[in-house]
Each structure stands twice: as structure tokens, then as C-alpha cells.
Amino acid sequence: MDTYIFELETESGYQAEIAISGNVNLYGLAEHIIDTVGFDFDHAFGFYDNLKNPYSSGIRYTLFSDMGEGDEQDRSVQKTLIEEVFEAGSKMLFLFDYGDDWLFSLVCKSIEPGATKRKVRKVLSERGTPPVQYPDYEDE
């Protein structure tokens, strides 16, 4: 099975290069992204083709679609595989937590032919400090 190499970047400048098997669904990719930045996987999310404004995207894959709460144009993250959406050079915006709007730029850097039948899911490199999902705010 092919391995997809993604570059992930947060608004705060944190970057990571991650690898994941192409036959994993977008829900699994979302889990991998959230694990990479160290967040709790506790909110709804989606993948969007509009890199500047996810809410005006033409193509979008959302958890809401799988919950039966999405718009008609929303597509499933659980029924859609990475290999059905991405090719080398593809870019999407990953939005996590529609209240806090955590935005992650996602670029498919390359696709490596599969050398194994085992599923791949790993962090290849990281630069910078990942954002903090729930910062401790002290009252002043």
C-alpha cells in the first residue's frame, strides 16, 4: 500500500512532516494530525479545499456529514480514503474544533510506493513548538 507524506503547518508556525497509508480514511488522517500536535481528539473537524476560508469551500469532507448533520455538499470523512482525495502537490485546509477554529495547512508532498502491507502512521520530522489546545490562563 502506498504511503502519503504530508507537510502540516499551524498558524503559529509549527511544522511537521507525517506519513500515513493511503488506504486509511480521512477520519484516520485527522486522528494522526491531532495526535501529532498533541491535542485531545474531542471536537468535530473537516477538510476543505479553500485554503483561506473553509466556510466558502467547494469541496469539503466533514465529520458532520457522517453524523447526518452536514450540508448536502459535505462528504464523509469515514467513507473517504486518503488515496481518493490526495495526489502529490494537493493542498487542503484541516479545521479542528469549530468553536476555536484550529486551522492546519496540509500539503501532500509525495506518495511512496508501498513496500509493506502494514499500515504506516508516523511523524517524520517536526519544527517549532506545537500550539497548546487548552492553555492555562491565569487571572491577573
C-alpha positions in Angstrom: 0.0 0.0 0.0 1.2 3.5 -0.8 2.4 5.9 1.9 1.4 9.5 1.7 3.8 12.1 3.0 2.2 15.3 4.2 3.6 18.6 5.4 1.5 20.0 8.2 1.7 23.6 9.3 -0.2 25.5 12.0 -1.0 29.2 12.1 1.6 29.6 14.9 4.4 28.3 12.6 4.7 24.8 13.9 5.5 22.3 11.1 5.6 18.6 10.9 6.1 16.0 8.2 3.9 13.0 8.7 3.4 9.7 6.8 0.3 7.6 6.6 -1.0 4.8 4.4 -3.2 5.9 1.5 -5.9 3.3 2.3 -6.7 5.0 5.7 -9.8 7.1 5.7 -9.8 10.9 6.3 -11.0 10.3 9.9 -7.7 8.4 10.5 -5.7 11.2 8.9 -7.5 13.7 11.3 -6.6 11.5 14.2 -2.9 11.4 13.1 -2.8 15.2 12.7 -4.3 15.7 16.2 -2.0 13.2 17.8 1.0 14.9 16.1 0.2 18.3 17.6 -0.7 16.7 21.0 -4.4 17.8 21.1 -7.3 15.8 22.5 -9.4 14.3 19.7 -12.6 15.8 21.2 -14.2 18.1 18.6 -15.7 18.0 15.1 -13.5 18.6 12.1 -13.3 18.9 8.4 -11.0 19.0 5.3 -11.6 22.0 3.0 -10.3 23.0 -0.5 -10.4 26.7 0.2 -7.1 27.4 2.0 -8.2 30.9 3.1 -11.8 30.4 4.1 -13.0 26.9 4.8 -16.6 28.1 5.0 -16.6 29.0 1.3 -15.1 25.8 0.1 -16.4 24.0 -2.9 -15.1 20.6 -1.7 -15.3 19.7 1.9 -15.2 16.5 3.9 -16.7 16.8 7.4 -17.5 14.7 10.4 -20.9 16.4 10.3 -21.6 14.5 7.1 -21.1 11.2 8.9 -23.3 12.4 11.8 -26.1 13.3 9.5 -25.8 17.0 10.3 -23.8 18.3 7.4 -24.8 20.3 4.4 -25.8 18.5 1.3 -22.4 19.2 -0.3 -20.4 17.8 2.7 -18.7 14.5 2.0 -17.9 11.7 4.5 -14.6 11.6 6.4 -15.3 8.0 7.4 -16.1 6.6 4.0 -13.4 8.6 2.0 -9.9 7.3 1.8 -6.8 9.5 1.6 -5.9 8.0 -1.8 -9.2 9.1 -3.1 -8.6 12.8 -2.2 -4.9 13.5 -2.4 -2.2 13.3 -5.0 1.3 14.7 -4.9 1.0 18.5 -4.6 -2.6 18.6 -3.3 -3.4 21.1 -0.6 -6.2 21.2 1.8 -7.1 23.1 5.0 -7.8 21.0 8.0 -10.2 22.7 10.5 -10.5 21.2 14.0 -12.9 22.5 16.7 -15.4 24.8 15.0 -15.5 26.9 18.2 -11.8 27.6 18.4 -11.2 27.2 14.6 -7.8 25.5 14.8 -6.5 25.7 11.2 -3.8 23.4 9.8 -2.4 23.7 6.3 -1.9 20.3 4.8 0.2 19.6 1.7 0.7 16.2 0.1 4.4 16.3 -0.6 4.8 12.9 -2.1 3.4 9.4 -2.5 5.8 6.5 -1.9 5.0 3.1 -3.4 4.2 0.6 -0.7 6.9 -1.8 0.4 4.8 -3.4 3.1 1.2 -4.5 3.7 1.4 -3.0 7.2 -0.3 0.4 7.7 2.0 3.3 8.1 1.4 6.1 10.6 4.3 8.1 11.9 5.8 11.5 12.4 8.9 12.0 10.2 10.0 15.4 11.5 8.9 18.4 13.5 10.0 22.1 13.6 8.9 24.6 16.1 6.6 24.3 19.0 3.1 22.8 18.6 0.2 25.0 19.7 -1.4 24.4 23.1 -5.1 23.3 22.8 -6.1 24.3 26.2 -3.7 26.9 27.6 -3.7 27.8 31.3 -4.9 31.4 31.5 -4.1 32.9 34.9 -6.4 35.7 36.2 -4.5 38.9 36.6 
